[in-house]
Amino acid sequence: MLFYVCLMSFTLANAQSITVSGLVTDTQNMTLPGVNVLVEGSNNGAQTDFDGKYSITAKKGDVLVFSYLGMKTAKVTVGTSSEINVSLEEDIAGLDEIVLVGYGTAKKKDITGAVERVTLENSPIALSANTSVLQAIRGATPGINIGAQNSAGTTPSILVRGQNSINGNNDPLIVLDGIVFLGSVNDINPNDIASLDILKDASAAVVYGSRAANGVILINTKKGKTSKPVINFSTSTGFNTWQDQPDLLDRDRYLEKYIAQQNIGSIDDIVWEEEYRGVLQDEGVDTDWLDLISRNGQIQKHNVSISGRSDKVNYFMSGGYEEQEGVIIGDQFNRISVRSRLQADITDWLELGLDGSYTNSDFSGVTADVGRAFQIAPIGYPYRYDGQPFNTSSNTSTDLERYPTANNVPNPLWGGTDGTQENFDKRNYFRLAANAVVKIPWVKGLKYTLNYTLSQQNRSVDQFQYEDYFIALPSENTPYFDRYSQQSIQANLSQANGSNSRYTDRNYVIDNIISYSNTFGEHNIDATLVATRDYRVNDLSTVSGTDFAALGNTTLGVKGVPFATTVTNSYSLAERSNVGYLGRLSYGYAGKYNLTGSVRRDGASVFGADRRFGTFWSVGGAWTVSEENFLKDNSVLNYLKINASYGLNGNQGLDPYETLSPVSAGQPGNIRYSFGDDPSVSQFGISQSGLGNLELGWEETTSLNLGVHTAFLNNRIFFDADVYFSQTRDQIFNRVIPTTSGFSSILASLGQVDNRGVELTLRTENINTEEFKWTSTLTYWNNRNKIVTLYGDDIDGDGIEDDDISNSLFIGKSLGAQYGYEYIGVVQESDTQYIADNGAQPGDPMFRDLDGEPGITGDDRKILGYNVPNFRMGFSNTFTYKNFSLYMLINGTFGGGSENYFIGANPRSNSFQNRFDFNDIENGDWWTPENQSTTNLRPDFNDSRYSGYQSRGFVRVQNVNLSYGFDQDILTRLNLGIRSLDLYISADNPLIFTNWFGGGDPEKGIAALNGTFPVMSAYTFGVNLSF
């Protein structure tokens, strides 16, 4: 009996409920408020408080389910312990994640349009050394083409789903925290950004109207997350270097090539030997000019923030400093930024918010000339030691220190390092955004939001060119420049010049938003009404001064411009305003079916009075097939959604006053009129300088998007596919008109460009164990465009619209056509007929004869290719082992090509000294009468028809970073209040694989020698710390 009593007592004790409590955090050890905690199979639930703590009653053996928006659901079985702490991981699918959709939010799984989210907060993407958030996401998402950052602090170019407008603006609209942002993306500290939502189709973008025809990028900044204040500090340091520095000819190989050229040309080789070669070789002159102007540019970034929240207040404050040097001497950038964001629930029905930010950027510096470094021969001294000018016989105003090789190619260091020039470029940006949300208490889900934003950018640019041609370079005992010899100053004061420019750009945006959201059983309704207006005014004033002989010195530099002998002033002002009215209605049923419709009426002041308003609209629908009974319990296919959208949007495509007829006035335009009998007596007046067109209207784009989104194998594999088609009509062109009008051209609304494309994304969770995790993302996208119509001209009367060959625009073909002569080989001495027909010489390039007529003429040109790639791909992998995490992003373009200046424009110069000194031919294997079997051209050929067309395809390692996060146990033992501590090393742009010759960026199709800054690789080490 006693045995049964003991057994019953034991059984009852084990069946008793216990109170389980604990803490829920993310992988960065940040507490998560609002996490749902539920005993599986029951209605017993709880929720974490603002500190991430929870408490729930459960029995041993019960399963606790922890679920949170944007995180993977976690399940833990209750044991004997009453404390269970849980760390939730980010859900790579994010189907229940809330994304921004323009003047509102929606769950990702309910969206009917094409919206792509990129998360930066606590993401390896955020560890890159880039100064722009756009550069950080380069290659990470399909359909978004972002150019390379070539110089320090610059904002890269960006295209969403290709080029819609031939001459107009193709930039997407930027929206910051729900409000249209009219500044530069460079004015936003990347460390303040939590995520980006990219709206790519009409259904998603039309809510922003006329400026959203090229897509919308919604930037969502960080907020407070926990009730206790959290201090985050991050710092990194590193350097920039050349990604692929071209190989230039050294002295001996340059002279070898020069002599080979002279043997064929008109200058006797013996003269060259006597005057230059022997002397230079004896003195050992061998200057690597490119290496001389290059450096490892320093990088440093420091950011600190404090954030938190309570049941009534959410706050985030931050400050940052960033400094970046480019790889070319003088290319530099630094930025100071501060930001404060506060949101408060004043009452149950009133919420107020204030967001202020300030950015100060400095681009000052005179940069050494990249193009000259490629062009100048390696046989000149970069510096002189006697400090005396040397006049050549060909140009008495030049000297060897500005023209070291006496061939009128300036010293690349001139101006950039010797103090002869000053350039100060400073910018500051201020933005203040205020909002009020009024919740109507007697109607559930109804609220009114007022947004008001004021922003202003100020820019000051001061430039000065000191007295020219007399720089005394350092001697062996005096390593510093001595520029101010009195004789030189007095002789050259008249050549000094400078300017002071001041630019201001002010913007005002006001939004009135009424929104309603409610659920009735299985029916969900969201309705939004918006009235928005923005006003923008910018002005530019410039003072220019030349000739400081009367002043007697230039010691004031940029501050002395107003004291010049000749001073001119200019001023310009431009205003523009936009107004928009929007209505949007979304309906969802049973989590399966979603419909969205939007109508927007836009007005823009840049158009004529009768063409200012346009009406734009979109419709979209989505069917979540996996919620149907026949798929709901499928063990393989976990999620399937099909969506489609169609709509019409507009693009302004004009600057203020472009519809009006411009005039030139008075002295600046040199407009004078004579009155009376004496023509020498005249007065200043005005004259019409162009022809306006008040009938210019909106560029209109209709687009169709079809999408399929799936998840397989317990949400381990996700596959998304989108197909889109668009037509952009009424392109704004400069159209040629009869000269009898008094003008050569007029802006007109003409033409149509079609775009189509495919975007594919495959995300996989390859391995997920307690110690090792591996996830991958593979993206593919292509875009094809076609010119359907241009000007409507048919000059030859053949019934087919004419192409615009001069601008490489061809009906039925893609934009970016590369039009020219097809190179087929080297002219040999045996090609007597070709030589006779074309006046060619052996060793020249040979071109294909397409028209069958003697001689190569303009009729033998063809489309060689297009600078638009066939497709693009990106591939990222994240490997996590215990506390280590390795991330790698690779992207590439395949197909497409363009002229390469290294092998195209270079040989068009008829002066060998003005060609570029790159190592184009290995071992001197040029065509010569003694070496006719080579496939290389002769060293002195000069033919402007030779384009050097080359493939622009490449595969680039975009980013690699390795991070280590310290265990919480270690941080706790330190007793310093540290929540998390991460160390990382990162490499941006470390490798590229391409056939593009000569350096530069194959994405842009530009070689470094034409003055474009080189693509940089960046290597950094950083620390992220939170308290």
Secondary structure, DSSP 8 states (H G I E B T S, - for coil): -HHHHHHHHHHHHHHS-EEEEEEEEETTS-B-TT-EEEETTSS-EEE--TTSEEEEEE-TT-EEEEE-TTB--EEEE--S-SB--EEE-B-SS-TT-EEE-SSSEEEGGG--S-EEEEE-TT-GGGGS--SSHHHHTTTSSTTEEE----STT----EEESS---SSS----EEEETTEE--S-GGGS-GGGEEEEEEE-SHHHHGGGGGGGTT-EEEEEE----SSS-EEEEEEEEEEEEESS---B--HHHHHHHHHHHHHHSSS-HHHHIIIIIHHHHHHT----HHHHHB--EEEEEEEEEEEEE-SSEEEEEEEEEEEEE-SBTT-EEEEEEEEEEEEEE-SSSEEEEEEEEEEEEE-------HHHHHHS-TTS-SS-SS------SS-TT--TTTSTTSSS---TTTTTTSSSEEEEEEEEEEEEEEEEEEE-TTSTTEEEEEEEEEEEEEEEEEEEE-S-S--B---SS--S-B---HHHHHHHGGG-EEEEEEEEEEEEEEEEEEEEEEEETTEEEEEEEEEEEEEEEEEEEEEEEE--TTT---TTGGGGGGGSSEEEEEEEEEEEEEEEEEEEEEEEETTTEEEEEEEEEEEETTS-TTS-EEEEEEEEEEEEGGGSTTTTT-SSEEEEEEEEEEEEEEE----TTTTS--EEEHHHHT-EEE-SS-TT-EEE-EEE-S---TT---EEEEEEEEEEEEEETTTTEEEEEEEEEEEEEEEEEEEE--GGGTSSEEEEEEEEEEEEEEEEEEEEEEEE-SSEEEEEEEEEEEEEEEEEESS---TT-SSS---BGGGTB-TTS-TTEEEE--EEEE--TT-HHHHHHHT--TTSEEE--SS-SSS--GGG-EEEEESS-SEEEEEEEEEEETTEEEEEEEEEEES-EEE-TTTTTGGG-S-GGGS--B--SGGG---BTTBTT-SS--TT---TT---EEE--EEEEEEEEEEEE--HHHHHHHTS--SEEEEEEEEEEEEEEE---SSSBTTTTB-GGGT----EEEEEEEEEEE-
